[in-house]
Amino acid sequence: MLSPHELATLMLVKSCPDQIDLGREELSVLLEHRLIELERRLSGDFRPYLTRDGDSMLQSVERIRC
């Protein structure tokens, strides 16, 4: 189960991945659970993005919320 901070970070990855601080502790948990991956950009920087499982997790949370 994800903590509230990890879930919020997952939402941030979906909505504004370019604004995420890659030093966030929560990212390592999301990577470990394979909910996100890091894409290497041409600039050499990394950008987080949701995996299929990460997107599925957020869809499940949204169904519960409604």
trRosetta pair geometry for C-beta under 8 A, 3 or more apart (Angstrom, degrees):
i j d omega theta_ij theta_ji phi_ij phi_ji
2 6 4.0 -131 -167 91 101 122
2 7 4.7 127 114 -56 129 83
2 10 7.1 -20 -162 -14 165 135
2 29 7.4 131 -126 132 84 129
2 33 7.7 -95 -78 12 99 170
2 57 7.7 76 -11 -180 140 140
3 6 4.7 96 50 6 77 102
3 7 7.0 -143 91 -3 40 87
3 26 7.6 -119 61 -115 109 106
3 29 7.9 32 18 106 101 171
4 7 5.7 -56 -145 39 31 111
4 8 6.2 33 155 -20 65 107
5 8 5.7 -53 -146 37 30 111
5 9 6.3 33 153 -21 63 105
5 26 5.3 -141 130 -80 95 134
6 9 5.6 -52 -148 35 32 113
6 10 6.5 37 150 -22 63 102
6 26 4.6 -174 -101 -152 63 109
6 29 5.3 -64 -116 89 131 136
6 30 6.3 171 -163 -59 96 91
7 10 5.5 -49 -150 31 34 115
7 11 6.7 36 150 -18 63 102
7 61 6.9 139 -157 -105 122 159
8 11 5.6 -51 -153 34 35 113
8 12 6.5 38 148 -20 65 103
8 26 7.9 -47 66 -165 80 174
9 12 5.4 -50 -149 35 36 114
9 13 6.5 43 150 -24 65 99
9 20 7.3 87 -158 -135 85 122
9 24 6.0 171 -124 137 135 149
9 26 4.0 158 -7 109 162 142
9 27 6.6 -128 166 -65 142 63
9 30 6.4 -130 105 -37 119 140
10 13 5.7 -47 -151 28 33 114
10 14 6.8 31 151 -16 62 102
10 30 6.0 170 -81 -114 89 132
10 35 6.0 -42 -115 141 120 134
10 36 7.1 -152 -118 -46 75 113
10 50 7.3 76 -167 -103 83 102
10 54 6.0 -157 -152 -161 110 101
10 57 6.7 -54 173 96 157 128
10 58 6.3 -162 135 -70 115 104
11 14 5.8 -56 -155 35 34 110
11 15 6.2 9 158 -1 69 114
11 58 6.7 136 -91 -120 69 120
12 15 6.1 -67 -136 49 30 95
12 16 6.0 -50 -168 56 70 86
12 17 7.6 125 136 -86 68 44
12 19 7.3 -105 -177 81 106 97
12 20 5.6 126 129 -87 117 104
13 17 5.3 40 -159 -98 54 88
13 20 6.2 14 -88 -56 66 154
13 30 7.3 169 -26 160 154 164
13 36 5.4 -82 -164 -105 166 134
13 48 4.7 -75 -132 116 111 120
13 49 6.8 161 170 -122 104 18
13 50 5.8 133 117 -59 115 80
13 54 7.2 -47 90 169 137 145
14 17 7.6 76 -41 -53 6 93
14 50 5.5 25 -86 -39 84 133
14 54 7.7 -171 -65 139 101 110
14 55 7.4 123 -105 -103 119 72
14 58 6.1 44 -47 -77 156 172
16 19 4.4 -7 142 28 114 118
16 20 7.2 148 105 -39 76 80
17 20 5.8 -39 -156 2 44 118
17 47 5.5 75 138 -180 119 92
17 48 5.2 -149 -149 70 106 74
17 49 6.0 -1 -111 -83 161 62
18 47 6.5 -19 -89 -129 65 112
20 24 6.6 -73 180 2 93 134
20 27 7.4 117 159 -78 129 124
20 48 5.8 -36 66 29 152 125
21 24 5.2 113 83 -40 89 91
22 27 6.5 -30 -155 9 52 175
22 38 7.7 67 -135 -119 120 128
22 46 6.1 95 -114 74 151 110
22 48 7.3 167 -106 -34 86 106
24 27 4.9 102 78 -15 92 101
25 28 6.3 -50 -173 23 47 109
25 29 7.6 39 141 -11 70 102
26 29 5.7 -55 -160 36 48 112
26 30 6.3 44 147 -18 75 106
27 30 5.5 -57 -147 40 36 111
27 31 6.1 39 154 -21 69 105
27 36 6.9 -72 -150 71 76 144
27 48 6.5 -117 -135 -86 116 146
28 31 5.6 -51 -145 37 32 113
28 32 6.2 37 153 -23 63 106
29 32 5.5 -53 -147 35 31 115
29 33 6.4 17 157 -7 65 109
30 33 6.0 -61 -144 46 29 102
30 35 4.6 -86 -162 65 80 109
30 36 4.5 30 138 16 118 111
30 48 7.8 47 101 -159 137 136
30 54 7.1 50 -169 -106 106 122
31 34 7.3 26 -179 -80 34 36
31 35 7.8 -86 -61 45 20 70
31 36 6.0 -57 -76 73 60 88
31 37 7.3 98 -124 -105 81 39
31 38 7.3 -10 -103 -22 121 99
33 53 7.7 -141 139 120 85 134
34 37 7.7 12 -151 -64 64 87
34 51 5.7 -36 160 37 75 165
34 53 5.7 56 110 48 91 144
34 54 7.8 -133 128 -42 51 91
35 50 7.0 -41 161 -143 68 72
35 51 6.0 -153 -168 36 20 104
35 53 5.6 -101 -104 103 58 98
35 54 3.6 107 -179 -88 71 92
35 57 5.9 -21 -132 11 119 148
36 48 4.9 4 176 -171 133 106
36 49 6.5 152 -155 77 82 30
36 50 5.9 -55 -102 -103 72 39
36 51 6.2 -158 -98 -11 16 87
36 54 5.4 75 -62 -78 59 157
37 48 7.3 155 81 -149 32 61
37 49 6.1 -23 62 62 78 81
37 51 5.7 88 -17 -66 99 99
38 46 4.3 1 -179 -176 116 124
38 47 7.0 140 -158 65 65 32
38 48 5.6 -40 -98 -92 68 61
38 49 7.9 138 -109 17 23 73
39 46 6.7 144 70 -158 41 66
39 47 4.9 -28 62 63 97 88
39 48 7.7 159 14 -103 80 11
39 49 5.7 29 -15 1 118 119
40 44 7.1 -20 -170 -146 96 30
40 45 7.7 157 -152 87 55 32
40 46 5.8 -38 -96 -98 55 74
41 44 7.0 -40 75 27 74 20
41 45 5.1 -6 43 65 117 79
41 46 7.0 -177 1 -98 86 20
41 47 5.7 66 -44 -11 113 112
50 54 3.8 -144 -155 95 85 125
50 55 4.7 106 140 -55 134 81
50 58 7.3 -52 -130 -1 149 131
51 54 4.7 102 45 4 68 102
51 55 7.2 -133 93 -2 37 86
52 55 5.9 -55 -149 38 31 110
52 56 6.2 34 151 -21 64 108
53 56 5.5 -53 -145 38 32 115
53 57 6.4 40 153 -25 64 102
54 57 5.6 -48 -150 29 32 115
54 58 6.8 26 154 -13 63 103
55 58 5.9 -55 -152 37 34 108
55 59 6.4 35 150 -20 66 106
56 59 5.6 -54 -147 36 32 113
56 60 6.4 36 153 -21 64 104
57 60 5.8 -55 -153 33 30 112
57 61 6.6 29 152 -18 64 105
58 61 5.6 -50 -146 35 36 112
58 62 6.4 37 153 -20 65 104
59 62 5.7 -54 -149 36 32 112
59 63 6.6 34 152 -21 64 102
60 63 5.7 -52 -150 32 33 111
60 64 6.6 31 152 -17 64 105
61 64 5.7 -56 -152 36 34 111
61 65 6.2 36 151 -24 66 109
62 65 5.5 -53 -144 34 33 115
62 66 6.6 32 159 -23 65 105
63 66 6.2 -56 -150 30 29 109
